Amino acid sequence: MGEVLERFFEQYEVGSTRTTTGRTITEADIVLHAGQTGDFYPHHVDREWCATQPFGQRVAHGTLVLSVAVGMTAGSINPRAMSYGYDRIRFVRPVFIGDTITVTAEIVATGDHAKDPARLGRVDEKLTVSNQRGEVVLALVHLYVVEKTEAAAASGGAS
C-alpha cells in the first residue's frame, strides 16, 4: 500500500500536475487481462493473425491501458477522497507489447458535489497517458469525491 496522505477538498488546486514513472506493458499483462475479462479478441492475443493486419503486432486492450494508467496515479491513500468515475475516455493510439507508458495528471476543475455540497467537493483530474515516444495513447478525466475540511471538523475527523 502507498503512503497515507490526508488531503481535503480545499487543498486541491486547478492547474496542479503530477507525472508518474514509466511502466512497460508486457505480454503477460495482455494475457492476464484477457483471462480476467474474457476478451480474447485476436487483436490482443493472436500474434500470427496480427502480423497480417495494419499494425503488424498485438495491441494491448484499451481497458488494460486504462486500468494500469489509473493504478499508476494511485500511489497515496487519501481517506478523504474516493473515485467517483471516469469521463471522456479516449483511446488515442495503440499500445503494443514493450511500450512504456507514463501518466501526467492535472487538476482541471473543482466544485461542490451535487449530492451533498455542504460536506463534499468534486475534483476532476485529467489523465494524459503517453508512450516512450511522447505520443498520447489515452486520455480521460478521473472524477473524485473529496471531503471538505469543515465537514470533517464537524464530525471530529479533521486532524
LUMMARLUM-439089 format. One record per residue (C-alpha): residue in one letter; x, y, z; residue number from 1. Coordinates in nm, 4 decimals. Layout:
<pt residuo="A" u="X" v="Y" w="Z" num="NUM"/>
...
% end
This chain:
<pt residuo="M" u="0.0000" v="0.0000" w="0.0000" num="1"/>
<pt residuo="G" u="0.1054" v="0.3573" w="-0.0564" num="2"/>
<pt residuo="E" u="0.1604" v="0.6311" w="0.1971" num="3"/>
<pt residuo="V" u="-0.1410" v="0.7837" w="0.3733" num="4"/>
<pt residuo="L" u="-0.1907" v="1.1448" w="0.2699" num="5"/>
<pt residuo="E" u="-0.4797" v="1.3368" w="0.4269" num="6"/>
<pt residuo="R" u="-0.5873" v="1.5859" w="0.1631" num="7"/>
<pt residuo="F" u="-0.9152" v="1.7730" w="0.1888" num="8"/>
<pt residuo="F" u="-1.1148" v="1.9278" w="-0.0958" num="9"/>
<pt residuo="E" u="-0.9851" v="2.2795" w="-0.0277" num="10"/>
<pt residuo="Q" u="-0.6261" v="2.1630" w="-0.0804" num="11"/>
<pt residuo="Y" u="-0.6729" v="2.0751" w="-0.4490" num="12"/>
<pt residuo="E" u="-0.5632" v="2.3487" w="-0.6887" num="13"/>
<pt residuo="V" u="-0.6728" v="2.3736" w="-1.0504" num="14"/>
<pt residuo="G" u="-0.3643" v="2.3558" w="-1.2698" num="15"/>
<pt residuo="S" u="-0.1519" v="2.1445" w="-1.0354" num="16"/>
<pt residuo="T" u="0.0096" v="1.8463" w="-1.2074" num="17"/>
<pt residuo="R" u="0.1982" v="1.5292" w="-1.1270" num="18"/>
<pt residuo="T" u="0.3738" v="1.2780" w="-1.3520" num="19"/>
<pt residuo="T" u="0.4309" v="0.9104" w="-1.2821" num="20"/>
<pt residuo="T" u="0.7338" v="0.6977" w="-1.3543" num="21"/>
<pt residuo="G" u="0.7126" v="0.4647" w="-1.6522" num="22"/>
<pt residuo="R" u="0.5504" v="0.1222" w="-1.6732" num="23"/>
<pt residuo="T" u="0.6236" v="-0.1188" w="-1.9586" num="24"/>
<pt residuo="I" u="0.3276" v="-0.3157" w="-2.0942" num="25"/>
<pt residuo="T" u="0.4196" v="-0.6833" w="-2.1279" num="26"/>
<pt residuo="E" u="0.2785" v="-0.9895" w="-2.2987" num="27"/>
<pt residuo="A" u="0.1925" v="-1.1209" w="-1.9516" num="28"/>
<pt residuo="D" u="-0.0178" v="-0.8087" w="-1.8864" num="29"/>
<pt residuo="I" u="-0.2187" v="-0.8746" w="-2.2020" num="30"/>
<pt residuo="V" u="-0.2658" v="-1.2464" w="-2.1335" num="31"/>
<pt residuo="L" u="-0.3738" v="-1.1825" w="-1.7728" num="32"/>
<pt residuo="H" u="-0.6153" v="-0.9085" w="-1.8782" num="33"/>
<pt residuo="A" u="-0.7662" v="-1.1320" w="-2.1474" num="34"/>
<pt residuo="G" u="-0.8177" v="-1.4037" w="-1.8873" num="35"/>
<pt residuo="Q" u="-0.9698" v="-1.1663" w="-1.6337" num="36"/>
<pt residuo="T" u="-1.2103" v="-1.0046" w="-1.8791" num="37"/>
<pt residuo="G" u="-1.2767" v="-1.2877" w="-2.1242" num="38"/>
<pt residuo="D" u="-1.1664" v="-1.0588" w="-2.4085" num="39"/>
<pt residuo="F" u="-0.9624" v="-1.2902" w="-2.6294" num="40"/>
<pt residuo="Y" u="-1.0191" v="-1.0783" w="-2.9393" num="41"/>
<pt residuo="P" u="-0.7442" v="-1.1723" w="-3.1887" num="42"/>
<pt residuo="H" u="-0.6086" v="-0.8154" w="-3.1990" num="43"/>
<pt residuo="H" u="-0.4792" v="-0.8786" w="-2.8467" num="44"/>
<pt residuo="V" u="-0.3798" v="-1.2455" w="-2.8345" num="45"/>
<pt residuo="D" u="-0.3125" v="-1.3850" w="-3.1846" num="46"/>
<pt residuo="R" u="0.0415" v="-1.2904" w="-3.2900" num="47"/>
<pt residuo="E" u="0.0229" v="-1.4647" w="-3.6289" num="48"/>
<pt residuo="W" u="-0.3088" v="-1.3092" w="-3.7275" num="49"/>
<pt residuo="C" u="-0.1928" v="-0.9647" w="-3.6116" num="50"/>
<pt residuo="A" u="0.1140" v="-0.9943" w="-3.8343" num="51"/>
<pt residuo="T" u="-0.1266" v="-0.9823" w="-4.1325" num="52"/>
<pt residuo="Q" u="-0.3079" v="-0.6710" w="-4.0067" num="53"/>
<pt residuo="P" u="-0.2224" v="-0.2999" w="-4.0461" num="54"/>
<pt residuo="F" u="-0.0483" v="-0.2653" w="-3.7047" num="55"/>
<pt residuo="G" u="0.1534" v="-0.5827" w="-3.7675" num="56"/>
<pt residuo="Q" u="0.1549" v="-0.6805" w="-3.3985" num="57"/>
<pt residuo="R" u="-0.0680" v="-0.7385" w="-3.0975" num="58"/>
<pt residuo="V" u="-0.2361" v="-0.4391" w="-2.9367" num="59"/>
<pt residuo="A" u="-0.2940" v="-0.4041" w="-2.5621" num="60"/>
<pt residuo="H" u="-0.6593" v="-0.3878" w="-2.4585" num="61"/>
<pt residuo="G" u="-0.7732" v="-0.0287" w="-2.4121" num="62"/>
<pt residuo="T" u="-0.9220" v="-0.1300" w="-2.0781" num="63"/>
<pt residuo="L" u="-0.5849" v="-0.2745" w="-1.9742" num="64"/>
<pt residuo="V" u="-0.4074" v="0.0529" w="-2.0505" num="65"/>
<pt residuo="L" u="-0.6842" v="0.2435" w="-1.8690" num="66"/>
<pt residuo="S" u="-0.6547" v="0.0218" w="-1.5599" num="67"/>
<pt residuo="V" u="-0.2759" v="0.0392" w="-1.5486" num="68"/>
<pt residuo="A" u="-0.2750" v="0.4174" w="-1.6002" num="69"/>
<pt residuo="V" u="-0.5261" v="0.4821" w="-1.3224" num="70"/>
<pt residuo="G" u="-0.3324" v="0.2485" w="-1.0941" num="71"/>
<pt residuo="M" u="-0.0115" v="0.4366" w="-1.1698" num="72"/>
<pt residuo="T" u="-0.1657" v="0.7538" w="-1.0245" num="73"/>
<pt residuo="A" u="-0.2839" v="0.5831" w="-0.7035" num="74"/>
<pt residuo="G" u="0.0411" v="0.5945" w="-0.5072" num="75"/>
<pt residuo="S" u="-0.1006" v="0.7660" w="-0.1995" num="76"/>
<pt residuo="I" u="-0.4026" v="0.6635" w="0.0024" num="77"/>
<pt residuo="N" u="-0.6305" v="0.9537" w="0.0853" num="78"/>
<pt residuo="P" u="-0.9037" v="0.8579" w="0.3330" num="79"/>
<pt residuo="R" u="-1.0765" v="1.1891" w="0.2480" num="80"/>
<pt residuo="A" u="-1.1291" v="1.1047" w="-0.1218" num="81"/>
<pt residuo="M" u="-1.2733" v="0.8303" w="-0.3375" num="82"/>
<pt residuo="S" u="-1.3102" v="0.7679" w="-0.7060" num="83"/>
<pt residuo="Y" u="-1.6466" v="0.8773" w="-0.8468" num="84"/>
<pt residuo="G" u="-1.5909" v="0.7572" w="-1.2042" num="85"/>
<pt residuo="Y" u="-1.4361" v="0.8463" w="-1.5365" num="86"/>
<pt residuo="D" u="-1.5411" v="1.0786" w="-1.8187" num="87"/>
<pt residuo="R" u="-1.4292" v="1.1403" w="-2.1764" num="88"/>
<pt residuo="I" u="-1.2214" v="0.8233" w="-2.2109" num="89"/>
<pt residuo="R" u="-1.0412" v="0.8188" w="-2.5459" num="90"/>
<pt residuo="F" u="-0.8089" v="0.5502" w="-2.6798" num="91"/>
<pt residuo="V" u="-0.5979" v="0.7779" w="-2.8989" num="92"/>
<pt residuo="R" u="-0.3241" v="0.5401" w="-3.0226" num="93"/>
<pt residuo="P" u="-0.2499" v="0.1705" w="-2.9827" num="94"/>
<pt residuo="V" u="-0.0186" v="0.0428" w="-2.7116" num="95"/>
<pt residuo="F" u="0.1997" v="-0.2532" w="-2.8090" num="96"/>
<pt residuo="I" u="0.3895" v="-0.5138" w="-2.6105" num="97"/>
<pt residuo="G" u="0.7101" v="-0.3441" w="-2.4941" num="98"/>
<pt residuo="D" u="0.5703" v="0.0106" w="-2.4945" num="99"/>
<pt residuo="T" u="0.6385" v="0.2090" w="-2.1774" num="100"/>
<pt residuo="I" u="0.3647" v="0.4432" w="-2.0632" num="101"/>
<pt residuo="T" u="0.3741" v="0.7394" w="-1.8255" num="102"/>
<pt residuo="V" u="0.0812" v="0.9389" w="-1.6908" num="103"/>
<pt residuo="T" u="0.0515" v="1.3118" w="-1.6383" num="104"/>
<pt residuo="A" u="-0.2383" v="1.4074" w="-1.4113" num="105"/>
<pt residuo="E" u="-0.3699" v="1.7635" w="-1.3957" num="106"/>
<pt residuo="I" u="-0.6451" v="1.9028" w="-1.1756" num="107"/>
<pt residuo="V" u="-0.8754" v="2.0695" w="-1.4294" num="108"/>
<pt residuo="A" u="-1.1831" v="2.1536" w="-1.2205" num="109"/>
<pt residuo="T" u="-1.3178" v="2.1599" w="-0.8659" num="110"/>
<pt residuo="G" u="-1.6626" v="2.2338" w="-0.7310" num="111"/>
<pt residuo="D" u="-1.9326" v="2.1337" w="-0.4892" num="112"/>
<pt residuo="H" u="-2.0597" v="1.7792" w="-0.5152" num="113"/>
<pt residuo="A" u="-2.4214" v="1.7864" w="-0.6349" num="114"/>
<pt residuo="K" u="-2.5496" v="1.5270" w="-0.3865" num="115"/>
<pt residuo="D" u="-2.4006" v="1.6758" w="-0.0668" num="116"/>
<pt residuo="P" u="-2.2460" v="2.0199" w="-0.1353" num="117"/>
<pt residuo="A" u="-2.2049" v="2.1140" w="0.2320" num="118"/>
<pt residuo="R" u="-1.9894" v="1.8096" w="0.3061" num="119"/>
<pt residuo="L" u="-1.8302" v="1.7056" w="-0.0244" num="120"/>
<pt residuo="G" u="-1.6471" v="1.8531" w="-0.3202" num="121"/>
<pt residuo="R" u="-1.5774" v="1.7138" w="-0.6643" num="122"/>
<pt residuo="V" u="-1.2295" v="1.7164" w="-0.8166" num="123"/>
<pt residuo="D" u="-1.1735" v="1.6442" w="-1.1863" num="124"/>
<pt residuo="E" u="-0.8265" v="1.5213" w="-1.2777" num="125"/>
<pt residuo="K" u="-0.7323" v="1.4904" w="-1.6447" num="126"/>
<pt residuo="L" u="-0.5030" v="1.1944" w="-1.7133" num="127"/>
<pt residuo="T" u="-0.2870" v="1.2023" w="-2.0230" num="128"/>
<pt residuo="V" u="-0.1115" v="0.8740" w="-2.0935" num="129"/>
<pt residuo="S" u="0.1913" v="0.8841" w="-2.3248" num="130"/>
<pt residuo="N" u="0.4217" v="0.6192" w="-2.4669" num="131"/>
<pt residuo="Q" u="0.8020" v="0.6255" w="-2.4698" num="132"/>
<pt residuo="R" u="0.7975" v="0.8431" w="-2.7845" num="133"/>
<pt residuo="G" u="0.5869" v="1.1095" w="-2.6120" num="134"/>
<pt residuo="E" u="0.2768" v="1.0218" w="-2.8154" num="135"/>
<pt residuo="V" u="-0.0560" v="1.0426" w="-2.6339" num="136"/>
<pt residuo="V" u="-0.2160" v="0.6967" w="-2.6262" num="137"/>
<pt residuo="L" u="-0.5048" v="0.7539" w="-2.3841" num="138"/>
<pt residuo="A" u="-0.6838" v="1.0495" w="-2.2297" num="139"/>
<pt residuo="L" u="-0.9580" v="1.0647" w="-1.9684" num="140"/>
<pt residuo="V" u="-1.0907" v="1.2619" w="-1.6757" num="141"/>
<pt residuo="H" u="-1.0881" v="1.0878" w="-1.3373" num="142"/>
<pt residuo="L" u="-1.3594" v="1.2202" w="-1.1064" num="143"/>
<pt residuo="Y" u="-1.3127" v="1.2230" w="-0.7299" num="144"/>
<pt residuo="V" u="-1.5442" v="1.2984" w="-0.4392" num="145"/>
<pt residuo="V" u="-1.3461" v="1.4648" w="-0.1603" num="146"/>
<pt residuo="E" u="-1.4485" v="1.5521" w="0.1943" num="147"/>
<pt residuo="K" u="-1.4439" v="1.9204" w="0.2843" num="148"/>
<pt residuo="T" u="-1.2427" v="2.0434" w="0.5841" num="149"/>
<pt residuo="E" u="-1.5410" v="2.1954" w="0.7675" num="150"/>
<pt residuo="A" u="-1.7428" v="1.8756" w="0.7374" num="151"/>
<pt residuo="A" u="-1.4558" v="1.6703" w="0.8766" num="152"/>
<pt residuo="A" u="-1.4082" v="1.9122" w="1.1664" num="153"/>
<pt residuo="A" u="-1.7800" v="1.8994" w="1.2492" num="154"/>
<pt residuo="S" u="-1.7691" v="1.5202" w="1.2617" num="155"/>
<pt residuo="G" u="-1.4481" v="1.5167" w="1.4646" num="156"/>
<pt residuo="G" u="-1.2462" v="1.3715" w="1.1766" num="157"/>
<pt residuo="A" u="-1.0063" v="1.6571" w="1.0918" num="158"/>
<pt residuo="S" u="-0.6522" v="1.6329" w="1.2209" num="159"/>
% end
